[in-house]
Amino acid sequence: MVAAVLAVALIASIGVIIFLRRGGASRPSVAAASQSPVVTSAVATEASPATAQETSAVVTPTPTEAASSAPPPTPTPTPTLSADQLAKQGLDDLVRSDAPEVSFDGHYVAQLASKALGTVDPLDPPPSGAAAWTWPDIYDQHMQLRDDLRFSGSVRLVLSTSFGRGITTRDGRPYYVTVFDGGFTSSAEVTSWCEQTFADLPAKVRANSCTVARLTPA
């Protein structure tokens, strides 16, 4: 009797074991699941709507780029001086630059020219052929005398209001006076020098072109 019971129990145990083995074989293991191929979704490779919008967005130019496209500013035109203005300016510049070289201490000089705008001098007409002296005429005459090698670079330009009686024109403007400072000690030396230097000129013209002047303070 006992032997029969044990036999039944043994048969039942064997059946349970067989059933468990069959059930386990049908369930995939974790290892098998980990070895199965991973399928990548096609959606993951497509750009998201936000990314597509960022790619196609228009790039706004920076302030530097916008400024570089603006037209350049129009330069302010430089005023153009007339021939009269340039000549007058040149004369005034010479008076200023010569001032340190001129001493108004009463010494004698040879006066070679004395002109103002509008001067009429029959014995010394303007080289331009005009009826009266213009600023360019006055400037050109002074420069011709200044560059004359006979005067050894000792020609200076002064204003008539700077020495002697301070003579002016009727409307109060000064004369531009060209002088030669030759180290003269007397008026007689100046007169002798003028006669020798301008011996080719008629007496009246020579007296008008070279005369005695004394640089005393005005």
Secondary structure, DSSP 8 states (H G I E B T S, - for coil): -HHHHHHHHHHHHHHHHHHHHHHHHHS--HHHHHHS-----HHHHS--HHHHHHHHS-----HHHHHHTS------------HHHHHHHHHHHHHHHHGGG---SSEEEEEEEEE-TT---TTS--TT--SS--HHHHHHHHHHHHT-GGGTT-EEEEEGGGBTT--B-TTS-B-EEEEEEEEE-SHHHHHHHHHHHTTTS-HHHHHHHSEEEEE-B-
